[in-house]
Amino acid sequence: MVILIWLVVCVIFYLVQKILGDSGHALELFALLTALALFFINKLSRKEKK
């Protein structure tokens, strides 16, 4: 599970840097997308346990 989270965060970071570069909003978008991805990973992992 940790490897999946690490991989998702790295991919999101790469995409945000590629699209926005040194824009001031890159960090905000990265934080938002990472939070959403972690939320959905958590939701999916809890669904599998039930």
CYANA upper distance limits for C-alpha pairs under 8 A (distance plus 0.5 A):
  1 MET  CA      5 ILE  CA      6.86
  2 VAL  CA      6 TRP  CA      6.61
  3 ILE  CA      7 LEU  CA      6.52
  4 LEU  CA      8 VAL  CA      6.65
  5 ILE  CA      9 VAL  CA      6.66
  5 ILE  CA     38 LEU  CA      7.73
  5 ILE  CA     41 ILE  CA      8.37
  6 TRP  CA     10 CYS  CA      6.67
  7 LEU  CA     11 VAL  CA      6.69
  8 VAL  CA     12 ILE  CA      6.65
  8 VAL  CA     37 ALA  CA      8.00
  9 VAL  CA     13 PHE  CA      6.57
  9 VAL  CA     34 THR  CA      6.72
 10 CYS  CA     14 TYR  CA      6.63
 11 VAL  CA     15 LEU  CA      6.68
 12 ILE  CA     16 VAL  CA      6.61
 12 ILE  CA     30 PHE  CA      7.27
 12 ILE  CA     33 LEU  CA      7.63
 12 ILE  CA     34 THR  CA      7.49
 13 PHE  CA     17 GLN  CA      6.61
 13 PHE  CA     30 PHE  CA      6.78
 14 TYR  CA     18 LYS  CA      6.53
 15 LEU  CA     19 ILE  CA      6.59
 16 VAL  CA     20 LEU  CA      6.27
 16 VAL  CA     21 GLY  CA      7.67
 16 VAL  CA     26 ALA  CA      6.72
 16 VAL  CA     29 LEU  CA      7.76
 16 VAL  CA     30 PHE  CA      6.81
 17 GLN  CA     21 GLY  CA      5.06
 17 GLN  CA     22 ASP  CA      7.83
 17 GLN  CA     26 ALA  CA      7.37
 20 LEU  CA     25 HIS  CA      8.19
 20 LEU  CA     26 ALA  CA      6.32
 21 GLY  CA     26 ALA  CA      7.51
 22 ASP  CA     26 ALA  CA      7.44
 24 GLY  CA     28 GLU  CA      8.48
 25 HIS  CA     29 LEU  CA      6.65
 26 ALA  CA     30 PHE  CA      6.54
 27 LEU  CA     31 ALA  CA      6.64
 28 GLU  CA     32 LEU  CA      6.71
 29 LEU  CA     33 LEU  CA      6.55
 30 PHE  CA     34 THR  CA      6.47
 31 ALA  CA     35 ALA  CA      6.60
 32 LEU  CA     36 LEU  CA      6.79
 33 LEU  CA     37 ALA  CA      6.59
 34 THR  CA     38 LEU  CA      6.58
 35 ALA  CA     39 PHE  CA      6.60
 36 LEU  CA     40 PHE  CA      6.78
 37 ALA  CA     41 ILE  CA      6.63
 38 LEU  CA     42 ASN  CA      6.53
 39 PHE  CA     43 LYS  CA      6.65
 40 PHE  CA     44 LEU  CA      6.57
 41 ILE  CA     45 SER  CA      6.61
 42 ASN  CA     46 ARG  CA      6.71
 43 LYS  CA     47 LYS  CA      6.74
 44 LEU  CA     48 GLU  CA      6.91
 45 SER  CA     49 LYS  CA      7.12
 46 ARG  CA     50 LYS  CA      7.27
